[in-house]
Protein backbone atom coordinates (compact mmCIF):
# COMPACT_ATOMS: atom_id res chain seq x y z
CA UNK A 1 0.00 0.00 0.00
CA UNK A 2 1.49 3.27 -1.10
CA UNK A 3 2.26 5.64 1.75
CA UNK A 4 1.94 2.98 4.46
CA UNK A 5 5.37 1.39 4.26
CA UNK A 6 8.92 2.61 4.74
CA UNK A 7 7.89 6.23 4.12
CA UNK A 8 4.70 6.70 6.09
CA UNK A 9 2.22 9.21 4.67
CA UNK A 10 -0.15 10.17 7.52
CA UNK A 11 -2.84 11.53 5.18
CA UNK A 12 -3.01 8.30 3.15
CA UNK A 13 -3.03 6.30 6.36
CA UNK A 14 -5.94 8.33 7.71
CA UNK A 15 -7.91 8.10 4.44
CA UNK A 16 -7.60 4.31 4.27
CA UNK A 17 -8.43 3.92 7.94
CA UNK A 18 -11.59 6.01 7.54
CA UNK A 19 -12.63 3.85 4.56
CA UNK A 20 -11.99 0.63 6.47
CA UNK A 21 -9.00 -0.39 4.36
CA UNK A 22 -6.68 -1.11 7.30
CA UNK A 23 -7.19 -3.93 9.79
CA UNK A 24 -6.50 -3.25 13.50
CA UNK A 25 -3.47 -5.59 13.59
CA UNK A 26 -2.09 -3.92 10.49
CA UNK A 27 -2.53 -0.53 12.12
CA UNK A 28 -0.44 -1.73 15.08
CA UNK A 29 2.37 -2.78 12.71
CA UNK A 30 2.15 0.63 11.01
CA UNK A 31 2.38 2.33 14.42
CA UNK A 32 5.57 0.41 15.20
CA UNK A 33 7.00 1.46 11.83
CA UNK A 34 5.94 5.07 12.45
CA UNK A 35 7.85 5.17 15.74
CA UNK A 36 10.92 3.79 13.96
CA UNK A 37 10.58 6.57 11.39
CA UNK A 38 10.65 9.27 14.04
CA UNK A 39 6.94 9.87 14.65
CA UNK A 40 6.08 10.25 18.33
CA UNK A 41 3.20 10.64 20.76
CA UNK A 42 1.52 8.83 23.64
CA UNK A 43 -1.35 7.48 21.49
CA UNK A 44 1.07 6.13 18.89
CA UNK A 45 3.11 4.34 21.57
CA UNK A 46 -0.05 2.89 23.12
CA UNK A 47 -1.19 1.69 19.72
CA UNK A 48 2.18 0.12 18.96
CA UNK A 49 2.04 -1.80 22.25
CA UNK A 50 -1.22 -3.61 21.50
CA UNK A 51 -1.29 -7.30 20.60
CA UNK A 52 -3.88 -8.69 18.18
CA UNK A 53 -6.42 -5.94 18.87
CA UNK A 54 -9.98 -5.74 17.59
CA UNK A 55 -11.53 -2.50 16.37
CA UNK A 56 -13.16 -2.00 19.77
CA UNK A 57 -9.76 -2.46 21.47
CA UNK A 58 -8.40 0.48 19.48
CA UNK A 59 -11.10 2.82 20.75
CA UNK A 60 -10.16 6.43 20.02
CA UNK A 61 -6.44 5.69 19.56
CA UNK A 62 -6.48 6.11 15.75
CA UNK A 63 -8.17 9.51 15.98
CA UNK A 64 -5.70 10.59 18.68
CA UNK A 65 -2.78 9.39 16.55
CA UNK A 66 -3.98 11.41 13.56
CA UNK A 67 -4.55 14.49 15.75
CA UNK A 68 -0.99 14.19 17.09
CA UNK A 69 0.21 14.08 13.49
CA UNK A 70 -1.55 17.39 12.86
CA UNK A 71 -4.50 16.01 10.90
CA UNK A 72 -8.12 17.11 11.22
CA UNK A 73 -10.91 14.48 11.21
CA UNK A 74 -12.26 13.59 7.74
CA UNK A 75 -15.35 11.74 6.51
CA UNK A 76 -15.59 9.01 3.86
CA UNK A 77 -16.18 11.42 0.98
CA UNK A 78 -13.15 13.48 2.00
CA UNK A 79 -11.08 10.30 2.30
CA UNK A 80 -11.99 9.25 -1.25
CA UNK A 81 -11.25 12.75 -2.56
CA UNK A 82 -7.84 12.71 -0.90
CA UNK A 83 -6.96 9.34 -2.44
CA UNK A 84 -8.03 10.54 -5.88
CA UNK A 85 -5.96 13.70 -5.53
CA UNK A 86 -2.94 11.51 -4.74
CA UNK A 87 -3.53 9.20 -7.69
CA UNK A 88 -4.65 6.40 -5.39
CA UNK A 89 -5.55 3.61 -5.33
CA UNK A 90 -3.31 2.26 -8.05
CA UNK A 91 -4.98 1.01 -11.23
CA UNK A 92 -4.01 0.11 -14.78
CA UNK A 93 -3.05 2.75 -17.38
CA UNK A 94 -6.14 1.72 -19.37
CA UNK A 95 -8.48 2.62 -16.51
CA UNK A 96 -6.64 5.91 -16.02
CA UNK A 97 -7.18 6.66 -19.73
CA UNK A 98 -10.89 5.88 -19.45
CA UNK A 99 -11.27 8.08 -16.37
CA UNK A 100 -9.68 10.99 -18.23
CA UNK A 101 -11.75 10.43 -21.36
CA UNK A 102 -15.10 10.03 -19.57
CA UNK A 103 -15.40 12.47 -16.63
CA UNK A 104 -18.94 11.24 -15.88
CA UNK A 105 -17.38 7.92 -14.81
CA UNK A 106 -15.88 9.65 -11.77
CA UNK A 107 -19.00 9.47 -9.56
CA UNK A 108 -19.25 5.71 -10.03
CA UNK A 109 -15.46 5.42 -9.61
CA UNK A 110 -15.62 7.18 -6.23
CA UNK A 111 -18.22 4.69 -4.99
CA UNK A 112 -16.05 1.86 -6.33
CA UNK A 113 -13.07 3.15 -4.33
CA UNK A 114 -15.17 3.43 -1.17
CA UNK A 115 -16.60 -0.08 -1.68
CA UNK A 116 -13.05 -1.46 -1.84
CA UNK A 117 -12.10 0.48 1.32
CA UNK A 118 -9.61 2.68 -0.51
CA UNK A 119 -7.42 -0.27 -1.50
CA UNK A 120 -6.66 -1.42 -5.07
CA UNK A 121 -9.51 -3.58 -6.40
CA UNK A 122 -7.49 -5.07 -9.26
CA UNK A 123 -7.68 -4.06 -12.92
CA UNK A 124 -10.40 -6.56 -13.85
CA UNK A 125 -12.69 -5.39 -11.04
CA UNK A 126 -11.95 -1.81 -12.08
CA UNK A 127 -12.83 -2.62 -15.68
CA UNK A 128 -16.06 -4.33 -14.60
CA UNK A 129 -17.07 -1.07 -12.93
CA UNK A 130 -16.49 0.75 -16.23
CA UNK A 131 -18.69 -1.82 -18.00
CA UNK A 132 -21.56 -1.02 -15.63
CA UNK A 133 -20.99 2.67 -16.33
CA UNK A 134 -21.20 2.09 -20.10
CA UNK A 135 -24.34 -0.04 -19.82
CA UNK A 136 -26.31 1.79 -17.13
CA UNK A 137 -25.09 5.39 -17.29
CA UNK A 138 -24.36 5.77 -20.99
CA UNK A 139 -26.08 3.37 -23.40
CA UNK A 140 -29.29 2.78 -21.46
CA UNK A 141 -29.62 6.54 -21.00
CA UNK A 142 -29.78 6.93 -24.78
CA UNK A 143 -26.33 8.52 -25.08
CA UNK A 144 -25.50 6.80 -28.35
CA UNK A 145 -22.79 9.24 -29.46
CA UNK A 146 -21.05 8.75 -26.12
CA UNK A 147 -21.46 4.97 -26.43
CA UNK A 148 -19.80 5.12 -29.84
CA UNK A 149 -16.96 7.16 -28.39
CA UNK A 150 -16.36 4.48 -25.74
CA UNK A 151 -15.90 1.78 -28.36
CA UNK A 152 -13.83 3.99 -30.64
CA UNK A 153 -11.41 4.61 -27.78
CA UNK A 154 -11.31 0.94 -26.81
CA UNK A 155 -10.60 0.01 -30.44
CA UNK A 156 -7.72 2.50 -30.55
CA UNK A 157 -6.25 1.12 -27.32
CA UNK A 158 -6.62 -2.44 -28.63
CA UNK A 159 -4.71 -1.59 -31.80
CA UNK A 160 -1.93 0.24 -29.97
CA UNK A 161 -1.73 -1.76 -26.72
CA UNK A 162 0.45 -4.64 -25.59
CA UNK A 163 -0.85 -8.13 -24.85
CA UNK A 164 -1.67 -7.34 -21.23
CA UNK A 165 -3.78 -4.40 -22.37
CA UNK A 166 -5.56 -6.52 -25.00
CA UNK A 167 -6.32 -9.18 -22.38
CA UNK A 168 -7.75 -6.61 -19.98
CA UNK A 169 -10.03 -5.13 -22.62
CA UNK A 170 -10.96 -8.49 -24.14
CA UNK A 171 -11.71 -10.38 -20.93
CA UNK A 172 -12.23 -7.48 -18.54
CA UNK A 173 -14.45 -5.34 -20.75
CA UNK A 174 -15.95 -7.36 -23.59
CA UNK A 175 -16.53 -10.62 -21.72
CA UNK A 176 -18.07 -8.73 -18.81
CA UNK A 177 -20.17 -6.72 -21.25
CA UNK A 178 -21.47 -9.90 -22.89
CA UNK A 179 -22.42 -11.42 -19.54
CA UNK A 180 -23.89 -8.35 -17.83
CA UNK A 181 -25.71 -6.92 -20.87
CA UNK A 182 -27.28 -10.30 -21.65
CA UNK A 183 -29.44 -9.82 -18.55
CA UNK A 184 -30.42 -6.26 -19.44
CA UNK A 185 -33.58 -5.32 -21.41
CA UNK A 186 -31.74 -4.50 -24.65
CA UNK A 187 -29.47 -7.56 -24.54
CA UNK A 188 -25.78 -7.63 -25.45
CA UNK A 189 -26.24 -7.57 -29.23
CA UNK A 190 -27.31 -3.92 -28.97
CA UNK A 191 -23.63 -3.01 -28.65
CA UNK A 192 -22.39 -4.74 -31.79
CA UNK A 193 -23.20 -1.73 -33.98
CA UNK A 194 -20.47 0.27 -32.22
CA UNK A 195 -17.61 -2.22 -32.69
CA UNK A 196 -14.44 -1.68 -34.68
CA UNK A 197 -12.65 -4.59 -36.45
CA UNK A 198 -10.63 -5.84 -33.44
CA UNK A 199 -13.61 -5.49 -31.12
CA UNK A 200 -15.73 -7.57 -33.51
CA UNK A 201 -13.06 -10.27 -33.58
CA UNK A 202 -12.83 -10.44 -29.79
CA UNK A 203 -16.63 -10.45 -29.47
CA UNK A 204 -16.92 -13.32 -31.96
CA UNK A 205 -14.28 -15.39 -30.15
CA UNK A 206 -16.03 -14.86 -26.83
CA UNK A 207 -19.36 -15.94 -28.33
CA UNK A 208 -17.75 -19.15 -29.62
CA UNK A 209 -16.23 -19.80 -26.20
CA UNK A 210 -19.57 -19.35 -24.44
CA UNK A 211 -21.66 -21.20 -27.03
CA UNK A 212 -23.78 -23.82 -25.27
CA UNK A 213 -22.43 -22.81 -21.85
CA UNK A 214 -24.66 -21.52 -19.08
CA UNK A 215 -21.98 -20.39 -16.64
CA UNK A 216 -18.25 -19.89 -16.13
CA UNK A 217 -17.70 -23.42 -14.83
CA UNK A 218 -19.03 -24.82 -18.11
CA UNK A 219 -16.42 -22.76 -19.96
CA UNK A 220 -13.62 -23.93 -17.65
CA UNK A 221 -14.64 -27.59 -18.03
CA UNK A 222 -14.71 -27.25 -21.82
CA UNK A 223 -11.22 -25.73 -21.84
CA UNK A 224 -9.88 -28.54 -19.65
CA UNK A 225 -11.09 -31.32 -21.97
CA UNK A 226 -8.35 -32.85 -24.15
CA UNK A 227 -8.49 -31.85 -27.80
CA UNK A 228 -8.28 -35.45 -29.00
CA UNK A 229 -9.80 -37.72 -26.37
CA UNK A 230 -9.22 -41.45 -26.79
Protein Blocks (a to p, Z undefined) as FASTA:
>chain_A
ZZilmbccfklmmmmmmnopacfklmmmmmmmmmmnopacjklmmmmmpghiafklnmmm
mmmmmmmnopacddfklmmmmmmmnopacddfklmmmmmmmmmlmmmmmmmmmmnnopae
bjklmmmmmmmmmmmmmmmnopaklmmmmmmmmmmmmmmmcfklmmmmmmmmmmmmmmmm
mmgmnommlmmmmpcfklmmmmmmmmmmmgopabfklmmmmmmpcfbdZZ
